[in-house]
Amino acid sequence: MISWTAHDLCCHRGHGGVTAVAVSGRHNTHNQDGYRSFMFLWVYDLPTWLLFTLIVVGSLVVAWSGVFALRPVAARLFGDKDERNSMVELVLTGTGLFYGLLLGLISAATYTTFSDAQAAADTEAGVVAALYRDVSAYPEPIRGTMRAELETYVDYVINEAWPQQRLGIVPTDGIGKADALLKTMASFEPATPGQEAVHAEAFSQFNHFLEARRERLSAVTGGLPPALWWVLIAGAAINLVLIAMIDIDRVLGHLAVSGLFAVFVGMMIFLIAAMDNPFLGDYSVGPDAFEALRDQVLRR
């Protein structure tokens, strides 16, 4: 009788499965500690509307404070109005262009990360459904055992793994349930060519299951590096300061221009923050695919 574990199987298949999860899990946990200290992940406990309000209002406060604080300072530094506006506009054109490109690239990257996390969860649920159908072709009593193990795994993902993921923690208990299923599968000896075909297909789906599970776990800590956040926030501050240094005769007009720019920057930063951690916050990847699998396939 073959005695493998899911860990052994992944090693045999070229270090592509759970071994990668274990290694990357330790590495990502270390990175996540530093990331937590920078990003204050408690903000993801806030409702989406409140997070949006805090970021946009914060941008407005910085912009309008800069207008009142820097108008007299800039007047003393530059003196002549035309010279002042020419210099500020020259710098603002360059910084605004590059900062706009940075915002666009980061927004696209975070959306891709979010979409990949959603796709990973959907793929894993789909593979588990296919594996469940494959093991349903086994004879009893092993069929009932494997179906029960898959049902236990799905319940675990919904009730235990997902709450951990919503805290930014990579769940680790699922590998034990995958090992239990693999041992049950490996204990079966096909007696007919039909059973051999079903057995081979089940092992193929099991391999796909491990790969899909690894992709989901890798996405748990898929956030932007702290260095990018520093550049993003510093770039916003620099551009807001430059807007505040422009000489506009009417203060209300200056506040309106800087306020519109601040709202736009705040909205973009909110969008990036909301999608940056795919499993955190109100706007996050949920266990919908696994719940549908449980309700529509496993509980029929």
Helices and strands as residue ranges (DSSP letters): H 6-12, H 18-39, G 41-45, H 48-78, H 81-135, H 142-156, I 157-161, H 162-165, H 174-186, H 193-220, H 226-245, H 251-276, H 288-293, I 294-298
